[in-house]
């Protein structure tokens, strides 16, 4: 995704600055996923983790690239539900423009994932 938007503001006013993950980052995510990569949830987990890890700052405060599954979860909680929906609109614009009815690539179910 070479034309990744650099910043998004959530409906609640939170500003998320974004970075494009490189192939090495994706390999790190696969390694962090561990046994999750052996299950049917591997694609959705990686897709969701890529969105989370693309955030490099929240409200101007830098975010360190997570290095464990727990750190990814903590960052996802900081981003929040409205932040994840804002990221979905950037990463999966067709699904967002369809009113959320179409599933994002890799089977990422944003409604189920945010709960």
C-alpha positions as CSV (number, residue, x, y, z in Angstrom):
1,X,0.0,0.0,0.0
2,X,2.3,2.7,-1.3
3,X,-0.3,5.5,-1.0
4,X,-1.0,5.0,2.7
5,X,-2.7,8.0,4.2
6,X,-0.3,9.7,6.7
7,X,-2.9,10.7,9.3
8,X,-6.5,10.0,10.3
9,X,-8.7,11.7,12.9
10,X,-11.2,9.4,14.6
11,X,-14.8,10.5,15.2
12,X,-13.8,11.1,18.9
13,X,-11.0,13.5,17.8
14,X,-8.0,11.2,18.3
15,X,-5.3,11.7,15.7
16,X,-3.5,8.7,14.5
17,X,-0.3,9.1,12.4
18,X,0.4,6.1,10.2
19,X,3.5,4.4,8.7
20,X,3.7,1.8,5.9
21,X,4.9,-1.5,7.2
22,X,7.7,-3.1,5.3
23,X,8.2,-6.8,4.5
24,X,10.4,-7.2,7.6
25,X,7.7,-5.8,9.8
26,X,5.2,-8.3,8.4
27,X,7.7,-11.1,9.0
28,X,8.0,-9.9,12.6
29,X,4.2,-10.0,12.9
30,X,4.0,-13.5,11.6
31,X,6.6,-14.5,14.2
32,X,4.7,-12.8,17.0
33,X,1.5,-14.6,15.9
34,X,3.1,-17.9,16.8
35,X,0.5,-20.7,17.0
36,X,-2.2,-18.3,15.7
37,X,-0.6,-18.8,12.3
38,X,-1.6,-22.5,12.4
39,X,-5.3,-21.8,12.7
40,X,-8.1,-20.6,10.5
41,X,-7.7,-17.1,12.2
42,X,-4.2,-16.5,10.8
43,X,-5.3,-14.2,7.9
44,X,-7.7,-12.1,10.0
45,X,-5.1,-11.9,12.8
46,X,-2.3,-10.6,10.5
47,X,-4.7,-8.2,8.8
48,X,-5.8,-6.7,12.1
49,X,-2.3,-6.6,13.5
50,X,-1.0,-4.8,10.4
51,X,-3.6,-2.1,10.9
52,X,-2.7,-1.8,14.6
53,X,1.1,-1.7,14.0
54,X,0.7,0.9,11.2
55,X,0.0,3.5,13.9
56,X,3.2,5.4,14.7
57,X,1.8,8.1,16.9
58,X,-1.4,8.8,18.8
59,X,-2.2,12.5,19.3
60,X,1.4,13.4,18.4
61,X,2.9,10.9,21.0
62,X,5.1,8.4,19.2
63,X,4.2,4.7,19.5
64,X,6.9,2.0,19.5
65,X,6.4,-0.8,17.1
66,X,5.0,-3.7,19.2
67,X,7.3,-6.7,19.7
68,X,4.9,-9.1,21.3
69,X,1.3,-10.2,20.9
70,X,0.4,-8.6,24.3
71,X,1.9,-5.2,23.1
72,X,-0.2,-5.4,19.9
73,X,-3.3,-5.9,22.1
74,X,-2.3,-3.0,24.3
75,X,-1.8,-0.7,21.3
76,X,-5.2,-1.9,19.8
77,X,-6.9,-0.9,23.1
78,X,-5.2,2.6,22.9
79,X,-6.4,3.0,19.4
80,X,-9.9,2.1,20.4
81,X,-13.0,1.0,18.5
82,X,-13.5,4.2,16.6
83,X,-9.8,4.3,15.7
84,X,-9.9,0.7,14.3
85,X,-13.0,1.7,12.2
86,X,-11.1,4.7,10.9
87,X,-8.1,2.5,10.0
88,X,-10.5,0.0,8.3
89,X,-11.7,2.9,6.1
90,X,-8.1,3.5,5.0
91,X,-6.9,-0.2,4.6
92,X,-10.2,-1.6,3.3
93,X,-12.0,1.4,1.6
94,X,-14.4,-0.9,-0.4
95,X,-15.7,-2.5,2.8
96,X,-16.1,0.9,4.4
97,X,-17.9,2.4,1.4
98,X,-20.3,-0.6,1.4
99,X,-21.4,0.4,4.8
100,X,-19.3,-2.4,6.4
101,X,-21.3,-5.1,4.7
102,X,-18.4,-6.5,2.6
103,X,-15.7,-8.3,4.5
104,X,-12.2,-6.8,4.3
105,X,-9.5,-9.0,2.6
106,X,-8.2,-12.0,4.6
107,X,-11.6,-12.3,6.3
108,X,-11.0,-9.5,8.8
109,X,-14.4,-9.1,10.6
110,X,-14.1,-5.6,12.1
111,X,-17.3,-5.8,14.1
112,X,-16.3,-9.1,15.7
113,X,-12.7,-8.1,16.1
114,X,-13.5,-4.9,18.0
115,X,-15.6,-6.7,20.6
